[in-house]
Amino acid sequence: MHRFIALGLMALLAGCGSPSVDGTRPLSRQILDQSLALLKPKAAQAAPKPEVFTRASVTKDTTGPVILVSAPKLKAKASLNMIQENGPTRTYVSDDGIVLLLQHGLLAGSRGFGDDLMSSEHSAAHRVILKGSGRYERVLRHINSQNHLEAQALNCSLTDHGAETVTILGHKHGVLRRVETCDLAGRQIENIFWVAEETIWKSQQWVSDQIGSLTIAQVQ
């Protein structure tokens, strides 16, 4: 099973992953390295070098919006710059082509991971997140094992967990932490949003079984 995962990612990511100018590894290179490590004997596996990000390093080449994204299940992290804004949809891309689509801070799609979120319907979720509590439905779409687009309906509820302070690369934001719990095919997934007025400064949002959740922080 590990071999199939690694070979699939090699096909997807071949040719990507040269180091960035600040010395950090591109996100797809990190994903591939993690998969290739599964093929090595345990004795030969070296401890991964921790990634270091600073506000200066992730914003030095742009004045536009930047997000910092980590995938704990994949042990990978990267900064993504906004390359397009179309109505409420912002398209962010990493140096090596990992793409996230955000609408008002909510994950609308991903590309480049493999088991991607192709699209979602979450307008009701956005309204309730700003309000602070409530129940609603979401729809997530993924490619299934037959290579067909499959929609999954989720019944969700949101609760407010009070005021907190989040620090994003040295900048502090007073926020309200709101936790979303959704029923997905008989099991629960949890998303967390740290909100100030209409801005989601930080979030933890589920993508898929293979990818798990992404932590997304708005740097600027």
HUJO-V553601 format. One record per backbone hydrogen bond with DSSP energy under -0.5 kcal/mol. NH is the residue of the N-H (numbers start at 1). CO is the residue of the C=O. If there is no record, write none. Layout:
nh = {NH:NH}
co = {CO:CO}
This chain:
nh = {5:6:7:8:9:10:11:12:13:14:16:20:23:30:31:32:33:34:35:36:37:38:38:39:40:44:45:45:58:59:60:62:67:68:69:69:70:71:72:74:75:75:76:78:80:81:82:83:84:86:89:90:90:91:92:92:93:94:97:99:100:101:102:102:103:104:106:108:109:110:111:116:118:118:119:121:122:126:127:128:129:130:131:132:134:136:138:139:140:141:142:144:144:147:150:152:154:155:156:156:157:158:159:161:164:166:168:168:169:171:173:175:175:176:177:178:178:179:180:180:181:182:183:184:184:185:187:189:191:192:193:194:195:195:196:199:200:201:201:202:203:204:205:207:208:212:214:215:216:216:217:218:219:219:220}
co = {1:2:3:4:5:6:7:8:9:10:13:24:20:26:27:28:29:30:31:32:33:34:35:36:37:41:41:42:54:55:56:59:80:217:67:78:215:76:70:71:71:72:71:69:67:93:65:91:91:89:86:88:102:84:90:100:81:98:94:111:92:109:90:100:106:88:103:101:101:117:99:114:116:141:141:139:120:122:123:124:125:126:127:128:158:156:154:121:152:119:150:142:148:144:142:140:138:183:136:154:181:134:179:177:175:173:166:171:167:168:166:164:173:195:162:176:193:159:178:191:157:189:155:182:187:183:184:182:180:204:178:202:176:193:199:196:198:194:199:194:216:192:214:212:212:208:205:70:203:214:68:201:66:217:66}
